[in-house]
Amino acid sequence: MLGRIRKKNLQYWVRDYARHLVRRARAPQARGPRHILFALCDHYEPLWHGANEEVGKARVDAWADRYPALGEFRDSDGRPPRHGFFFPGEEYRPHFLDQLAKLARAGFGEVEFHLHHDGDTADSLAPRIVEHLKTFAEHGHISRGPASSFQWAFIHGNWSLANGRPDGKWCGVDDELPMLHELGCYVDLTFPSAPDPCQPDKVNQIYWPTGDLTKRRCYENGERARVGAYHDDRLLMITGPLAFARKGNGIRLENGALTGDDPPSAERVATWIKQGIHIEGRPEWVFVKVHTHGAIEKTADSLLGNDGRAMHRALREQVIDAGDSLHYVTAREMFNVARAAMDGKTGDPSGYFDYVVTPPPIATT
């Protein structure tokens, strides 16, 4: 039994999963219809597995050509699915970001920041991030804050946020969270990563990291986000669904990862919603953040084809047809709604999609 636990790395997170089951059972029920906020955050890597530039170009072009067809689906606000392209700075090619800009301009999503790195310190990494952000901005991506400063959402490559791997690979920066925030990052959406060992003992929560944020794996400690309180001196952690769920006659680990071999389904959609991730005190606003590596051909064919359509049909049937409201959102919009909830806002969350962080320039042209 102990061997099985270690093989799946359950020891990193099963305690808070047990606490989550208790929290969910005790959580007050939403009064009236719920609002389901759905964000698909894509670790979008056109050069995955060492692909050459021509393969990368074909991968990006497939999304630019095929994604608009998903506009046949609409949420309760009349908007099409909104994809979050977390693009790795180290894979920059002008054509890639120009193609994604076409989708962003047409209202099909936004580009955010993803990065794989290794053996760094804050001093070596920060200037590189700034250069990547400037490059993204040249293509109209990345939101702007005061004095045209960059404001951006983040997913860490290889899950290794804040030097989180036991072997110390794929990062090196213990104090990564305060460094990211200083450069304009307002939210991290790296987790869940289970069964990867970077997974923290913070499950199905939206939370603020607390304690000494310069320490390795400082994301292990946090204060659950709630109505009436927020922090402006650190980034927010938004995690996606993590649960044990039925699969046929067995049990699966549901971590919100969509792949060509494990595509979305109506059963999976139900599990995501069931976790009830919300800002404490605002249970009627439910946050569903799932993830994928969508540039890979098999996964792209799944999400842009029948499996993706099945997912959107399931969302419509389980949310809109059930009398609740569905909202397709980007990572930025999901963060804005979370902040609005913390400020005590109520009602329809669609009025708060641009509440704190405004859209990137490409989305307003």
C-alpha positions in Angstrom: 0.0 0.0 0.0 2.8 2.4 0.9 4.5 1.6 -2.4 1.3 2.4 -4.3 1.0 5.7 -2.5 4.6 6.7 -3.3 4.3 5.6 -6.9 1.3 8.0 -7.4 2.8 10.6 -5.0 -0.4 10.7 -3.0 1.6 11.6 0.1 2.0 15.1 -1.3 -1.7 15.9 -1.4 -4.1 13.3 -0.1 -4.4 15.0 3.3 -5.8 18.1 1.9 -8.0 16.1 -0.5 -9.6 14.5 2.6 -10.0 18.0 4.1 -11.6 19.1 0.7 -14.2 16.4 1.0 -15.1 17.7 4.4 -15.1 21.4 3.2 -17.3 20.5 0.3 -19.8 18.6 2.5 -20.0 21.6 4.9 -20.0 24.4 2.3 -23.3 26.4 2.2 -25.4 25.7 -0.8 -25.7 28.3 -3.5 -28.9 30.3 -3.3 -30.5 30.3 -6.7 -28.8 29.5 -10.0 -25.1 28.9 -10.1 -22.6 30.5 -12.4 -20.0 28.0 -13.8 -16.8 29.8 -15.0 -14.9 27.5 -17.4 -11.3 28.1 -18.4 -9.2 25.8 -20.6 -5.6 26.6 -19.9 -3.3 25.2 -22.6 0.4 24.6 -22.1 0.7 25.5 -25.7 4.0 24.2 -27.0 4.3 24.1 -30.9 7.9 22.8 -30.7 7.0 20.0 -28.2 9.3 16.9 -28.3 12.0 18.8 -30.2 9.9 19.4 -33.3 11.3 21.5 -36.1 9.9 24.9 -37.1 7.8 23.5 -40.0 6.1 21.0 -37.7 5.5 23.8 -35.2 4.0 26.0 -37.9 1.6 23.2 -39.0 0.5 22.7 -35.3 -0.3 26.4 -34.9 -1.9 26.7 -38.2 -4.2 23.8 -37.4 -5.6 25.8 -34.4 -5.9 29.0 -36.3 -7.8 27.3 -39.0 -10.0 24.9 -37.0 -10.7 26.6 -33.7 -13.2 29.2 -35.0 -15.6 26.3 -35.9 -16.1 25.8 -32.2 -18.0 29.1 -32.3 -21.1 27.0 -32.9 -21.2 26.7 -29.1 -22.2 29.7 -27.1 -22.3 30.3 -23.3 -24.9 32.1 -21.4 -23.4 35.4 -22.5 -23.5 34.5 -26.1 -19.7 34.1 -26.3 -17.8 31.2 -28.0 -15.3 29.0 -26.1 -12.3 31.1 -25.0 -9.0 29.3 -25.1 -6.0 30.2 -22.9 -2.8 29.8 -24.9 0.0 29.8 -22.4 2.8 30.1 -24.8 6.4 29.2 -23.9 8.8 32.1 -24.2 11.6 29.9 -25.3 9.7 28.7 -28.4 9.1 32.1 -29.8 8.6 32.4 -33.6 6.8 35.5 -35.0 4.4 33.3 -37.1 3.2 31.5 -34.0 2.2 34.6 -32.1 0.7 36.2 -35.1 -1.5 33.3 -35.8 -2.7 33.2 -32.1 -3.3 37.0 -32.4 -5.9 36.3 -35.1 -7.8 34.1 -32.6 -7.5 36.6 -29.8 -8.7 39.4 -32.0 -11.7 37.4 -33.0 -12.7 36.7 -29.4 -11.6 33.1 -29.2 -9.1 33.5 -26.3 -6.0 35.2 -25.1 -2.2 34.4 -25.0 -0.5 34.2 -21.6 3.0 33.3 -20.4 4.5 29.8 -20.0 8.2 29.0 -19.5 10.5 26.0 -19.2 13.8 26.8 -17.5 16.5 25.1 -15.4 19.4 26.0 -13.2 18.4 29.6 -12.7 18.4 32.2 -10.0 16.0 35.1 -9.7 18.8 37.4 -11.1 19.4 35.2 -14.2 15.7 34.5 -14.8 14.0 37.9 -14.4 15.7 39.7 -17.3 14.9 36.8 -19.6 11.2 36.9 -18.6 11.1 40.7 -19.3 12.5 40.2 -22.8 10.0 37.4 -23.5 7.1 39.7 -22.3 8.4 42.6 -24.5 8.4 40.2 -27.5 4.8 39.0 -26.7 3.8 42.7 -26.4 5.1 43.4 -29.9 2.4 41.1 -31.2 -0.4 42.7 -29.1 -0.5 40.1 -26.3 -0.2 40.6 -22.6 -2.3 43.1 -20.6 -1.0 46.5 -19.4 -1.2 48.0 -16.0 -0.1 51.4 -14.6 2.5 53.2 -16.7 2.1 50.4 -19.3 3.6 47.8 -17.1 2.9 44.2 -18.0 0.2 42.2 -16.2 0.1 38.5 -17.0 -0.9 35.0 -15.9 1.6 32.2 -15.6 2.0 28.4 -15.8 5.4 26.9 -15.0 6.9 24.4 -17.4 7.3 20.9 -16.1 5.2 21.9 -13.1 8.4 23.0 -11.3 7.1 26.3 -9.7 9.4 27.7 -7.0 11.9 24.9 -7.4 9.2 22.4 -6.5 10.7 19.1 -7.8 12.4 16.9 -5.2 15.5 16.6 -7.5 15.7 20.4 -8.0 15.4 20.1 -11.8 13.6 22.5 -14.2 13.8 25.6 -12.1 16.4 26.5 -9.4 14.6 29.6 -8.2 13.4 29.2 -4.6 12.1 32.7 -4.5 10.3 32.5 -7.8 6.8 33.6 -6.6 7.9 37.1 -5.3 10.1 37.5 -8.4 7.1 36.7 -10.7 4.8 39.1 -8.9 7.4 41.9 -9.1 7.4 41.5 -12.8 3.7 41.8 -13.1 2.4 38.3 -12.7 -1.0 38.4 -10.8 -2.0 34.7 -10.9 -0.5 31.3 -11.2 -2.5 28.3 -12.7 0.2 25.6 -12.7 -1.7 23.2 -10.4 -2.9 20.5 -10.1 0.1 18.5 -11.3 -0.7 15.2 -9.6 0.6 12.6 -9.9 3.7 14.7 -10.4 5.6 15.3 -7.1 5.4 19.1 -7.5 1.8 18.8 -6.5 1.1 20.8 -3.3 -1.1 19.8 -0.3 -3.6 22.4 -1.5 -6.4 20.8 -3.3 -9.4 22.3 -5.1 -8.8 25.7 -3.7 -8.2 29.3 -4.8 -5.7 30.7 -2.3 -3.0 33.2 -1.5 0.4 31.7 -0.7 1.6 32.7 2.8 4.6 32.4 5.0 8.2 32.9 3.8 7.6 33.3 0.0 11.4 33.1 -0.6 11.5 29.4 0.4 11.4 26.5 -2.0 7.8 25.1 -2.5 6.4 28.1 -0.7 3.1 27.4 -2.5 2.5 24.6 0.0 1.2 27.1 2.5 -1.8 29.3 1.8 -4.8 31.3 2.9 -8.0 30.3 1.2 -9.4 33.3 -0.8 -12.6 34.6 0.7 -15.1 37.4 0.5 -13.9 40.5 2.3 -10.1 40.0 2.0 -7.4 40.1 -0.6 -3.7 40.7 -1.0 -2.0 43.1 -3.4 1.6 42.1 -2.6 1.6 38.5 -4.0 0.1 36.5 -6.8 -3.1 34.4 -6.5 -3.1 30.6 -6.9 -6.0 29.2 -8.9 -6.1 25.4 -8.9 -8.2 23.1 -11.0 -10.1 20.0 -10.1 -8.3 17.1 -8.4 -10.4 14.1 -7.3 -10.9 10.4 -7.3 -13.7 9.5 -9.7 -15.4 6.5 -11.0 -14.3 5.1 -14.4 -16.2 2.1 -15.5 -15.8 -0.4 -12.7 -12.7 1.2 -11.4 -11.4 4.6 -10.1 -9.5 7.2 -11.9 -7.4 10.1 -10.8 -9.1 13.2 -12.2 -6.6 16.0 -12.5 -8.3 18.1 -15.3 -5.7 17.1 -17.9 -7.1 16.7 -21.4 -5.1 14.5 -23.8 -5.7 12.6 -27.0 -5.6 9.4 -24.9 -7.8 10.8 -22.1 -10.2 13.1 -23.8 -13.0 15.2 -22.1 -16.3 13.4 -21.5 -19.6 14.1 -19.9 -18.5 12.2 -16.9 -15.4 14.2 -16.5 -17.3 17.5 -16.9 -19.6 16.4 -14.0 -16.6 15.6 -11.8 -15.0 19.0 -12.5 -18.1 20.9 -11.5 -18.8 18.7 -8.5 -15.6 19.8 -6.8 -17.3 23.2 -6.3 -14.1 25.3 -6.3 -15.1 28.8 -5.2 -14.2 31.9 -3.3 -15.2 31.2 0.3 -18.5 33.0 0.9 -19.5 33.0 -2.8 -20.5 29.4 -3.5 -22.7 30.3 -6.4 -19.7 31.2 -8.5 -18.0 27.9 -9.4 -14.5 27.9 -11.0 -13.6 25.1 -13.3 -10.0 25.4 -14.7 -8.7 22.4 -16.7 -5.5 22.1 -18.8 -4.0 20.5 -21.8 -1.0 20.4 -24.1 -3.1 21.2 -27.1 -0.4 21.7 -29.8 0.3 18.0 -29.9 -1.4 16.6 -33.0 -3.4 13.8 -31.2 -4.6 16.2 -28.5 -5.4 18.9 -31.1 -7.5 16.5 -33.1 -9.4 15.5 -30.0 -10.1 19.1 -28.8 -10.8 20.5 -32.2 -12.9 17.5 -33.2 -15.5 15.3 -31.8 -14.1 15.1 -28.2 -14.0 18.9 -27.9 -17.6 19.2 -29.2 -18.7 16.5 -26.8 -17.2 18.5 -23.9 -19.0 21.7 -24.9 -22.3 19.8 -25.4 -21.9 18.3 -21.9 -21.2 21.8 -20.5 -24.4 23.1 -22.1 -26.5 20.1 -20.9 -25.1 20.0 -17.4 -25.1 23.8 -16.8 -27.4 25.8 -19.1 -30.0 23.1 -19.6 -30.0 22.5 -15.8 -30.9 26.1 -15.2 -27.5 27.5 -14.3 -25.3 29.9 -16.2 -22.2 29.0 -18.2 -19.4 31.5 -18.8 -16.4 30.7 -21.0 -13.5 32.7 -19.6 -9.8 33.2 -20.1 -7.3 33.0 -17.1 -7.4 36.8 -16.9 -11.2 36.9 -16.8 -11.3 34.1 -14.2 -8.9 36.1 -12.0 -11.0 39.2 -12.3 -14.1 37.4 -11.3 -12.3 35.9 -8.3 -11.2 39.4 -7.2 -14.7 40.7 -7.7 -15.9 38.0 -5.4 -13.4 39.0 -2.7 -14.7 42.5 -2.9 -18.2 41.3 -2.2 -19.6 41.5 -5.7 -22.7 39.4 -6.4 -25.1 38.5 -9.2 -23.9 37.8 -12.7 -20.1 37.6 -12.8 -20.0 38.5 -16.5 -20.0 42.1 -15.5 -16.6 41.6 -13.8 -14.5 40.0 -16.6 -12.4 43.1 -16.9 -12.7 44.1 -13.2 -9.0 44.6 -12.3 -6.9 43.5 -15.2 -7.9 44.9 -18.6 -7.8 42.9 -21.9 -4.5 42.8 -23.9 -4.3 45.3 -26.7 -4.8 42.7 -29.4 -8.3 42.0 -28.0 -9.4 45.6 -28.2 -8.3 46.3 -31.8 
